[in-house]
């Protein structure tokens, strides 16, 4: 029996939740910022910029790659990582739509009841 009800939500809701999940760790946010600054970086070098071990960085890179935020090209024993700008634009559009459509026009009735 599967208790995971995620598949019962629409694709946009699942995408927003997955984006939030992958961005929920400061190490992954730091990796994205580092790649934005450096444009491209080799796997082993990333741990030199962060207070993390190589295996920990590798796990975070795996999570980011699975989400499609980063992509890598193999060069011998190293992988060169860079951001996937198209995926980041897609995520930005999804978040903008979510916040602009769902939240920005929301007015809480609680404010009126507290006066």
N, C-alpha and C positions, 0 to 999 in steps of 0.2 A: 504494500500500500504506500503510495507516494503522498506525503503531506505537503509537498512543495506546490503551492497554488500559483506560482509566478506565471505559468502558462495561461492562466485564466484572465490575465490582464492584457490590454492591447499592446501592440508593438512599441508605440511611443512611450508608454508607461514603463515597459520593460527596459527600453533603451536608456531612459532617464535614470532608472534605478541602477542599471549596470554602470553607467558613467559615474554616478555618485559613488558606487562601490569601489571602482578602480581609483578614483580620486580621494578616497577616504583615508589613505595613509600618507603622512607627510613625506615619506621617502619617495613615493611615486610622484608626488607633486614636485619635489626637488629634482628628480630625474628629468621630468618634463621641462622644468625651468633651465636645467643645465644643458639639455639638448637644444633648447631654443637659443641659448646664448652661444654655444659652441658649434651649432649646425650639424655636426657629426662627431661621434666619439666612439672609440673602441671599447669593447666590453670591459676589459681589465682596467682601463683608465677611469671608468666611472667611479669605482670605489675610492680612488685617490681624492675625489672631490667631496665625498660624503662620509659621514661617520659610521660606515657600514662595511661589513666584510664582503668579500667577493661573492660567496654563496648567497648571502642575503640580497645583494644587488641583483644577482642572476634571477632570483625568485621574483623580485619586483619587475624586472625587465620582461620576464615571462608573462606576468599579469598584464602589463602594458601592451605587449605584443598581441596577446590573445584578444584584447579589446580593439586592437587595430590602431592604437595611438602612435605606436612606433613601428618602424620596420628596420630590418637588418640585412646587410649583405655580408656574405662570408668571404674572408680574405685569409686563407691559410687556416691557422688555429684561432684567429680572432674574428669577431663579428663587429662590423661597423654599424652603429645604430644612428638613426635620425628620426625626426618626427614625421608623421604622415599628415601633411597639411590639410589634405582633403577630409580626413577623418576628424581632425580638430575643428574644421569649419562646420562639418555636419553636427558635431557635438555643440558647438556654439549656437547654431541655428535652433537646435532642439531645446537648449536651455533658454534662449531668447523667447521662443514661442511659448514655452512653459511659463516663464516669469511674466512676460507681457500679457499673455492671454488668461492665465489662471490666477495670478496673484496681484499684478499691478493695479487692477481695477477693483480689487476686493476691499470692502469696507466692513469692518467688524461692528456688529450691533452691540457688542459688549461696551464699547465706548459710550454709547448713548445711555445705556442702563446704569453706568457708574456716575452719572452727573446728578 
